[in-house]
Amino acid sequence: MVSKSLCFVLLSVLLAYYIYKPLPDNMEEKWKVMLIDAASRSIGHLATMAEMFGVMPYMDVIRFFMHSEHTEPTSDNHVIVTNTSFNNIPVWLYIPKEQSNTLRRAIVYIHGGGWCLGSAAMKPYDKLSKQSAHNLSAVIVSINYRLAPKFHFPIQFDDVYNVVTFFLQEKVLEKYSVDPSRIAVSGDSAGANLAAAVAQMLLHDPEVNVKFKIQALIYPALQALDFNTPSYKENLDMPLLSRTSTVSFWSQYFTTDRSLFEAMMSNKHIGSENAHLFKYVNWSTLLPESLKKNHVYNMPKNQNTLFVKKYPGLLDVRASPLLAADEKLSGLPLTYVITCMYDVLRDDGLMYVSRLRKVGVHVVHECYDTFHGIFLMIVWPFDLSLANRAVDKYLDWLDTNL
């Protein structure tokens, strides 16, 4: 009996040690966040072992577990949900049931997942789209673009852009009773990367007459040049998105060549002949003083030109929207940017805010004292109070400005 009790105590201590993670004092619902983080880490460990022993590739294991988060396209009392395709790209379409006497607003939504994971079918995205459609009386187009590592850049961008240009055709907008002057693009994480890139491309596309009225970028990933910004250093092991996993997503966006990942991890993947581009992502000139703290900016230096020659997408604005010149940013629509204080991608969003404001784009910026992926935390058992408040504020902003 004593030995069983001792074993129970020891197992409890080990479990608590595994779950416990020091978190910032101002982060809400810490124990719930720790449980979310522990579950995420456990799946990551299983995926690593499965790949190590040749059972299944890492990303396939993650997708297997994420499939439990998937739902069917199910309509409710307020919204009709349809799984269809635009320009041969699968999309989930959300249309309010309530009749409208005027043309509707519309939002093109792009899910996150590091270009490797995620789906419009995930319960948090489905819930967000239903809320958006019902609360805003808007048509929502949620895009299921093809994923890495099976498909590499620019396939993901091309899929999204093909959906956007198809949807913005006059005859298509008429079919869904959408007002062409009240259309937004939005996305989170890698989806926000694609949203920003699409908005830039669309702005200068002479073949598309309809443009976005607003864009909403939720904790966006915007550059693949410098992985040593203050937020990458400070938040390298925060819940859901570590520095290592972020770099892994970026590298697999371009290739399965492990050497690119290793070069990115050491910040030695951009050749010195492209040093002029670092002015666009120089955090020492683009971040507020409060976030620079004691960090010292050192421009990455590397004489190796191999990776850029082999993977030119590294310097493509469609992959890194922060690399767009000022004249390409001028004229972008009213922009809403959400960043998270304890997120490796925080500084990407803040640098974009600075650059957009510099060229006269009106930007509304919200920063939450939480971790990356908060918009996914709106369904049981991973729902967080802050997540629901952030989503409500996001929807209020859309309602006011779209």
PyMOL commands that set and color helices and strands:
alter all, ss='L'
color gray80, all
select helices_A, chain A and resi 2-19+30-52+58-69+123-136+155-167+170-175+190-203+230-234+243-254+258-265+272-281+283-286+289-292+306-310+312-315+321-323+326-329+346-358+374-376+385-401
alter helices_A, ss='H'
color red, helices_A
select strands_A, chain A and resi 79-86+89-96+104-110+138-143+178-188+214-218+334-342+363-371
alter strands_A, ss='S'
color yellow, strands_A
deselect
rebuild
show_as cartoon
